[in-house]
Amino acid sequence: MMIQPELLLKYGATVKDVHKGEIIYREGEQSVFYLQLKTGLVKWVHIDEEGKEFIHEMLAQGDSIGESPLFGNHLYDVTAVAEENSTLYRLKYSAFQQLLEEHPAVHFDFTSLLSRRLHMKLLLA
């Protein structure tokens, strides 16, 4: 799901560049930002005790990254790694919440995205 960049910037989003191989967030960390990929490629991975990497999903331009922990004050359940040099929009949770409240269509699209991702997670479990 892609929220229009102009709308993200209007609510105070910042733009952050990340380099190939850079960790955007780690499994177990607290989520404080809505993240959306402006350019590049990011992978969601789980790294087991032996250091083996399991790729959950590859995310591309326009995809949101790691948004589900924002709701309910949960921790990230995967690690996000830049697969190539990438650029992200970062919007603080409080501003993201305000954006959703003031834009019902975006809120509906976002809820639909969460539902699809939950469904896929259940299928893979």
SULJO-V983043 format. One record per pair of residues at least 6 apart in sequence whose C-alpha atoms are under 8 Angstrom apart, sorted by the first residue. I is the first residue (numbers start at 0). J is the second residue. D is the distance in Angstrom with one decimal. If there is no record, write none. Layout:
BEGIN
I:J:D + I:J:D
END
This chain:
BEGIN
0:61:6.5 + 0:62:5.5 + 0:63:6.3 + 0:108:7.3 + 0:109:7.0 + 0:112:6.7 + 1:35:7.4 + 1:61:4.7 + 1:62:5.9 + 1:63:6.9 + 2:61:7.7 + 2:105:7.2 + 4:88:7.9 + 7:88:7.6 + 7:90:7.0 + 10:90:7.6 + 10:94:6.0 + 10:95:7.5 + 10:98:6.9 + 11:90:6.5 + 11:91:7.9 + 11:94:7.2 + 12:88:6.0 + 12:89:5.2 + 12:90:4.3 + 12:91:7.3 + 13:88:5.7 + 13:89:5.2 + 13:90:6.6 + 14:86:6.8 + 14:87:5.6 + 14:88:4.7 + 14:89:6.3 + 15:86:5.6 + 15:87:5.2 + 15:88:6.4 + 15:89:7.2 + 16:84:7.5 + 16:85:5.9 + 16:86:4.4 + 16:87:6.4 + 17:23:7.6 + 17:81:6.8 + 17:84:5.8 + 17:85:5.3 + 17:86:6.1 + 17:87:7.7 + 18:81:6.5 + 18:83:6.5 + 18:84:4.4 + 18:85:6.4 + 19:80:7.9 + 19:81:5.1 + 19:82:5.3 + 19:83:4.1 + 19:84:4.6 + 19:85:7.3 + 20:80:6.0 + 20:81:5.2 + 20:82:5.9 + 20:83:7.0 + 21:80:5.7 + 21:81:5.5 + 22:78:7.3 + 22:79:5.9 + 22:80:4.5 + 22:81:6.5 + 23:78:7.6 + 23:79:5.4 + 23:80:5.7 + 23:81:7.0 + 24:75:7.9 + 24:78:5.7 + 24:79:5.5 + 24:80:7.5 + 25:75:6.9 + 25:77:6.6 + 25:78:4.3 + 25:79:6.5 + 26:45:7.5 + 26:74:7.3 + 26:75:4.9 + 26:76:5.0 + 26:77:4.5 + 26:78:4.7 + 27:74:5.1 + 27:75:5.2 + 27:76:6.2 + 27:77:7.7 + 28:74:5.4 + 28:75:5.6 + 29:68:7.8 + 29:72:7.6 + 29:73:6.8 + 29:74:4.7 + 29:75:6.4 + 30:65:7.8 + 30:66:7.8 + 30:68:6.0 + 30:69:5.7 + 30:72:7.5 + 30:73:7.2 + 30:74:6.2 + 30:75:6.5 + 31:69:6.6 + 31:91:6.1 + 31:92:5.6 + 32:66:7.8 + 32:69:7.5 + 32:89:5.9 + 32:90:5.3 + 32:91:4.5 + 32:92:5.1 + 33:63:7.5 + 33:64:7.3 + 33:65:7.5 + 33:66:5.8 + 33:69:7.6 + 33:88:8.0 + 33:89:5.8 + 33:90:5.1 + 33:91:6.3 + 33:92:6.1 + 33:95:6.6 + 34:63:5.6 + 34:64:5.2 + 34:65:7.0 + 34:66:7.1 + 34:87:6.4 + 34:88:5.6 + 34:89:4.8 + 34:90:6.6 + 35:61:6.2 + 35:62:5.7 + 35:63:4.2 + 35:64:5.8 + 35:87:5.6 + 35:88:5.1 + 35:89:6.8 + 36:58:7.8 + 36:59:6.6 + 36:60:5.1 + 36:61:5.2 + 36:62:5.5 + 36:63:6.2 + 36:64:7.2 + 36:85:7.4 + 36:86:6.2 + 36:87:4.6 + 36:88:6.4 + 37:60:5.3 + 37:61:5.8 + 37:85:7.4 + 37:86:5.3 + 37:87:5.2 + 37:88:6.4 + 38:59:7.2 + 38:60:4.9 + 38:61:7.6 + 38:85:5.2 + 38:86:5.1 + 38:87:7.1 + 39:59:6.2 + 39:60:6.1 + 39:81:7.8 + 39:82:7.7 + 39:83:6.0 + 39:84:6.0 + 39:85:4.1 + 39:86:6.5 + 40:57:7.0 + 40:58:5.7 + 40:59:4.8 + 40:60:7.0 + 40:81:6.1 + 40:82:5.3 + 40:83:5.7 + 40:84:7.6 + 40:85:6.3 + 41:57:5.8 + 41:58:5.1 + 41:59:6.6 + 41:79:6.5 + 41:80:5.6 + 41:81:4.4 + 41:82:5.1 + 41:83:7.2 + 41:85:7.7 + 42:54:6.8 + 42:55:7.4 + 42:56:5.8 + 42:57:4.5 + 42:58:6.0 + 42:79:5.7 + 42:80:5.4 + 42:81:6.4 + 42:82:6.2 + 43:54:5.9 + 43:55:5.4 + 43:56:5.3 + 43:57:6.4 + 43:58:7.8 + 43:77:6.0 + 43:78:5.6 + 43:79:4.7 + 43:80:6.6 + 44:52:6.3 + 44:53:5.4 + 44:54:4.5 + 44:55:5.5 + 44:56:7.4 + 44:77:5.6 + 44:78:5.2 + 44:79:6.4 + 44:80:7.6 + 45:52:5.8 + 45:53:5.2 + 45:54:6.6 + 45:55:7.3 + 45:76:8.0 + 45:77:5.3 + 45:78:6.2 + 46:52:4.5 + 46:53:6.3 + 46:78:8.0 + 47:53:8.0 + 58:64:7.6 + 64:79:8.0 + 65:75:7.0 + 65:79:8.0 + 67:113:7.0 + 68:74:5.7 + 68:75:6.0 + 69:92:6.9 + 99:105:6.3 + 99:106:4.9 + 100:106:7.2
END
